[in-house]
């Protein structure tokens, strides 16, 4: 048996190849749209991908399962668990599985187990390597259980708008955990996400754990009272990015094909390849954006938060024009945007385009970290950290709006006021500045190093 993990840092997403080289067969679990690495890995191991599956209808990235199965001729296995409202619209193209069903590749056997809670249709895969032992070797938990945490049960309500689902989901999650506890302690736990994913509250950064360790250290598996668990799992969850609702719908209905994305070209003449209402997204490092940028461009620096930032603020079904430091950055940005279905990138330009189309006075200055009380006269602090961050460590900023909620909370801001925008450590405030500028808030400065810098100055 072979097992290979693939990890996308910006999505904090893990997918897996498990296979049997002896018979030349492999199974792919929870693939994203960049599926060439799965095909290459199988070929290098002397295997053909014969089965593709996923644990649930994903909310944080566009699934590659359907297209990978089509590209390789593999069978597509999808969950048939859960209510009718959460079945795949393209189920007729797949083998539908429920608890007890098996997916095999030679001596590798995956047994399906319904594990609802994060989503109603969620399944996990209990793995055995029958060439060595009848004993369970591992469980692929998807977004059910992570290292140190569990999948949040509130996404259907908070992101997809399905009211009245988060408490029942939390109770289903508690019952799913009771099943997991019956498995032997020695088995490996392979989750679909790591640290940085908004699919849970406090995911661990290590790639794999054992069930025995999780039973002793994971807060969720330690809780014995269902009501207490429900209250705790719904407390302090991070704000779900706006694009999650799009992903749920698109993954349920059937994701578009990667091959249908337009070719990326460089444009040196004010983006002649795009429609008049095209959106400019500046993916350069934040210091370069802050120094000079196209007026009202959305800023999404190409760092670990890139995909989430794009998912919060970049609309679907529109032409997207990139400002990037170089071609490699532009292509990487387009590829990562495609991971969440933002396929409209049609052109990119280098930094030289900024001077050609920039509106005079469109720059935003940065100021050093300082206590809110010490801000230059006329500036009002605006805290754009997440609600849980502010609750845990309140700032003395008179306004606190999580940066992803700025478009819907614009009425809470006074256009005549000059705002000093800060986040926790300085990574989100330049993005927030770009969104505020796009919303028409003109008098802005960015506080370097954020709330942490302010606190450090106080000693």
Helices and strands as residue ranges (DSSP letters): E 2-8, E 13-20, E 25-29, H 36-44, E 48-53, H 65-72, E 75-79, G 84-86, G 91-93, E 95-97, E 102-105, E 108-114, E 123-129, E 136-142, E 145-146, E 149-150, H 155-158, H 166-180, E 188-191, E 209-210, H 211-217, H 219-222, H 226-233, H 244-253, G 258-260, E 265-266, E 279-282, H 286-291, E 298-299, H 306-313, E 320-323, H 327-338, E 345-349, H 352-357, E 365-367, G 372-374, E 379-383, H 387-392, E 399-400, G 403-405, G 407-412, E 418-422, H 429-438, E 444-447, H 450-458
